[in-house]
Amino acid sequence: MSLEERIQQVNQKIEDACKRSNRQSEHVNVIAVTKYVSLQTTGAVLEQGLEHIGENRWQDAQAKWEALGQKGTWHFIGHLQTNKVKDVIGKFAYIHSLDRLSLAKELDKKAGALGMKVNTFMQVNISGEESKYGLQPEQASSFLKDIQSFNNLNVIGLMTMAPHEEDPEMTRPVFRGLRELRDDLNGQALTAQPLTELSMGMSNDFEVAIEEGATWVRLGSILVGKEEGTRWA
Ligand SMILES: *Cc1c(COP(=O)(O)O)cnc(C)c1O
């Protein structure tokens, strides 16, 4: 299948999931995750009119960003080491993996030095799997209090990763849990603006995530494919 056909197919699935859940598809943003594909394919993705590009390691993203950085909006979706903040700040408009105070401090400091604000999602480990990064749900509210004075961080929502399931329906409680946590945190009014965004859903489970309220889906293999010779393929 060509890239164009895959994009069409994904868009149709998004429309269908929105219909099933009475949502408007304008509220679902697609991030094309390019970690499995080349610089050339990443360029083709942007040419197809997709705006949002997601990468999870700076080492893999660097060449792509240097060639194409101005052509899209870049999302850092992977675990972020504190000593890598200097590499990604100012380049990635969104950081989806805010999961600890030391990282929040460094992002706030480096964004401040550039005179900018960085959009972040607080990553929460809803599934409780030990292999997953993220704050525990019960830590989320005190974390938001701890970072209230960090004026260069725009916390716009929450991010989670569901376990890989053969039957995507099994992921539903994880996505529902993230939405309920967001609503609960908004009830506590811990952030200057309400948390509106939910970054959840990948190739195998994005339709369920949309039905549960995802506003950003992160799609790699189903959308842009996987190519030999990349780190993750
Ligand atoms: C790789 C990755 C994705 C995309 O994975 P696919 O299953 O290929 O869609 C999404 N989110 C994160 C955090 C990733 O690392």
The ligand as a Gaussian input file, in Angstrom:
#p B3LYP/6-31G(d) Opt

LIG

0 1
 C        6.918000       3.985000      18.551000
 C        5.937000       4.723000      19.345000
 C        4.632000       4.925000      18.849000
 C        4.137000       4.388000      17.518000
 O        4.138000       3.009000      17.494000
 P        3.234000       2.176000      16.451000
 O        2.748000       1.016000      17.245000
 O        4.117000       1.785000      15.342000
 O        2.117000       3.042000      16.028000
 C        3.765000       5.672000      19.632000
 N        4.123000       6.173000      20.832000
 C        5.361000       5.986000      21.333000
 C        5.695000       6.573000      22.668000
 C        6.301000       5.259000      20.614000
 O        7.528000       5.078000      21.125000

